[in-house]
Each structure stands twice: as C-alpha cells, then as structure tokens.
C-alpha cells in the first residue's frame, strides 16, 4: 500500500510548488504546458494504480513520467509548426488513460475495504 505514496507525494509537492511560485509563462506556451501536465498526471495515476497492485517500479515511474511529458509537449510543438492540432490527440489519449486508471484505483480501493464473508 505504501508503494503508491511516491507518485502521490510528487503530485502534492508539485501542486504546492505551483501554488507558491509566481512563474508566469507567455500565453503561446499554454497548450504545450497543459498537454505536458496531462501526461504527467497520467503517469502519476498510473503509478498509484501500480502501487495498489503491488507492481510499482520507481524506474518505470520516473522514466515514464519524463518520457510521456516530453513526448506530449513535443507532439504539441511539432503539431503547431505543421498547423495540425496534435495537442488534441494527446489530450484524448491521456484523458482516456487517466479515467481508466482512476476507475481501476477506485475499484481496487473498494475491494480492499470489502468486509470478508463469515463462513
């Protein structure tokens, strides 16, 4: 159960750092940043899910976090140069994965709280 604490702690620390710091990015970077954040959230929820399934591997989590985030932002950048909204494709893909991970997390959480039957 404690294995999913690393991604959860990273999420909380990231949110707190975002609230405390006063960094202002130009509006033209908003779509790149939003896609990168969505990719990062996908990795965090995937890490929580794998931790609840006792399959968490910090190397997979960290490499997935950075590669997903960079790939999503890179697709958005390339798409903007080509005049194609590739950011929308990333939003759909990561959005579906986030909802699937959340459904699995909810299911695992509810199954752990289930009272065993008395025979």
C-alpha positions in Angstrom: 0.0 0.0 0.0 2.9 2.4 0.8 4.3 1.9 -2.7 1.8 4.4 -4.3 2.9 7.1 -1.9 5.8 8.3 -4.1 3.6 9.3 -7.0 1.0 10.8 -4.6 3.7 12.7 -2.8 5.1 14.0 -6.1 1.6 15.2 -7.1 1.1 17.0 -3.8 4.5 18.6 -3.9 4.1 19.7 -7.5 0.7 21.3 -6.8 2.1 23.1 -3.7 5.1 24.4 -5.7 2.8 25.6 -8.4 0.7 27.5 -6.0 3.6 29.0 -4.1 5.8 30.1 -7.1 4.9 33.1 -9.1 6.1 32.0 -12.6 4.2 33.5 -15.5 4.5 31.8 -18.9 3.6 33.5 -22.1 0.1 32.5 -23.4 1.5 30.8 -26.5 3.0 28.1 -24.3 -0.3 27.3 -22.6 -1.2 24.4 -24.9 2.3 22.8 -24.6 2.2 23.1 -20.8 -1.4 21.8 -20.5 -0.5 18.7 -22.5 2.6 18.1 -20.6 0.7 18.4 -17.3 -1.9 16.0 -18.5 0.8 13.5 -19.5 2.4 13.9 -16.1 -1.0 13.3 -14.3 -1.4 10.2 -16.4 1.9 8.9 -15.1 1.1 9.8 -11.5 -2.3 8.0 -11.6 -0.7 5.0 -13.4 1.9 4.9 -10.6 -0.8 5.0 -7.9 -2.6 2.2 -9.7 0.5 0.0 -10.0 1.4 0.7 -6.3 -2.0 -0.5 -5.3 -1.5 -3.6 -7.4 1.9 -4.2 -5.7 3.6 -3.8 -9.1 5.2 -0.3 -8.6 8.7 0.1 -10.0 10.3 3.6 -9.4 12.4 3.3 -12.6 9.4 2.7 -14.7 7.5 5.5 -13.0 10.3 8.1 -13.4 11.2 7.2 -17.0 7.5 7.1 -17.9 6.9 10.5 -16.2 9.6 12.3 -18.1 9.2 10.5 -21.5 5.4 10.9 -21.5 5.7 14.6 -20.6 8.4 15.3 -23.1 6.7 13.4 -25.9 3.3 15.1 -25.3 4.9 18.5 -25.3 7.0 17.6 -28.3 3.9 16.5 -30.2 2.2 19.7 -29.4 5.2 21.7 -30.6 5.6 19.8 -33.8 1.8 20.0 -34.4 1.9 23.8 -34.1 4.7 24.0 -36.7 2.7 21.8 -39.1 -0.6 23.5 -38.5 -2.2 20.4 -37.0 -3.6 20.2 -33.5 -1.7 17.2 -32.3 -2.2 18.5 -28.7 -5.9 17.5 -29.1 -4.8 13.9 -29.9 -2.6 13.8 -26.8 -5.5 15.2 -24.6 -7.8 12.5 -25.8 -5.2 9.7 -25.4 -4.1 10.8 -21.9 -7.6 11.7 -20.8 -8.8 8.2 -21.6 -5.9 6.7 -19.8 -6.5 8.9 -16.7 -10.1 7.9 -16.5 -9.2 4.2 -16.9 -6.5 4.5 -14.1 -9.0 6.3 -11.8 -11.6 3.6 -12.4 -9.1 0.9 -11.5 -7.9 2.8 -8.4 -11.5 3.2 -7.3 -12.1 -0.5 -7.9 -9.0 -1.6 -6.0 -9.8 0.8 -3.1 -13.3 -0.5 -2.8 -12.2 -4.1 -3.0 -9.7 -3.6 -0.1 -12.4 -2.1 2.1 -14.7 -5.0 1.4 -15.6 -7.0 4.6 -14.7 -10.7 4.2 -17.7 -13.0 4.4 -18.0 -15.1 7.5 -18.3 -18.9 6.8 
